[in-house]
């Protein structure tokens, strides 16, 4: 009998997190990084940014999305602030949405002016970051907190102390990570922490997490050496794979490529051809390619444009054939299979 965890969906519209009892989210999530507009600390949120963020929220709520992804650093906290203001302004019940946040990245010069860019998983910083995020959001709790980028000086036991404190206080329900490799996941698991999710960069032009399963020594993928076994690690332990930059920064749906134009152009042409066949937008094919993978990937989509959000939502209405999926993979990978 198989011991593999089961990833379940409700008609493809939702995703149940195996390691989080009762935690079911929309299959697609909205990334809120751009909500605050400027990343400059002293620049206020503009009326245009407010309008664009509200339009994005109205669109995804209408589509049935309930998952919203944040980080404490996004637009230096202004994205969290605006999101919280809009949720209250629109009278969206807090219990009807899932709010995920991240912490651990510290900007140069913070807090005293002469510090370097760094990562910080100290107990003190994790707890302080959550408190500050909740204050900006105007909320009492987070549904999920991700450790944003691995801190090379982190003590997993100290991280566990922070997690235990935040959970006991009711400030965070579930915990995950972002940009973690299998060795790091193993390290933290030995300390007693298996994340409910790992958010990593994965899209049709960034395929190294897939290439590690098929690569041979003489055929490395176009984007470099593959990461070893991340998706397999997730599948074996019931960890949800959240994909950041799932639309490949728009290069496959109309944006002019400024790098590797031959590979990007070939892939974009194939995306358009398959989109025409399925009578959907190119964005839908790019997202559907991720959804077709058995790891049950949850794309975190960062656009504020309603038309593009609706285009991505079309991915839930199609399923790529094995042949279409591999044709896209080969184009995006840029090298033949072994």
Secondary structure, 3 states (H helix, E strand, C coil): CCCCCCCCCCCCCEEECCCCCCCEEECCEEECCCCCCCCCCCCCCCHHHHHHHHHHHHHHHHHCCCEEECCCCHHHHHHHHHHHHHHHHCCCCHHHCEEEEEECEECCCCCCCCCCCEECCCHHHHHHHHHHHHHHHCCCCEEEEEECCCCCCCCHHHHHHHHHHHHHCCCEEEEEEECCCHHHHHHHHHCCCCCCEEEEECECCECHHHHCCCCECCECECCECCCCCHHHHHHHHCCEEEEECCCHHHCCCCCCCCCCHHHHHHHHHHHHHHHHHHCCCHHHHHHHHHHCCCCCCEEEECCCCHHHHHHHHHHHHCCCCHHHHHHHHHHHHCCCCC
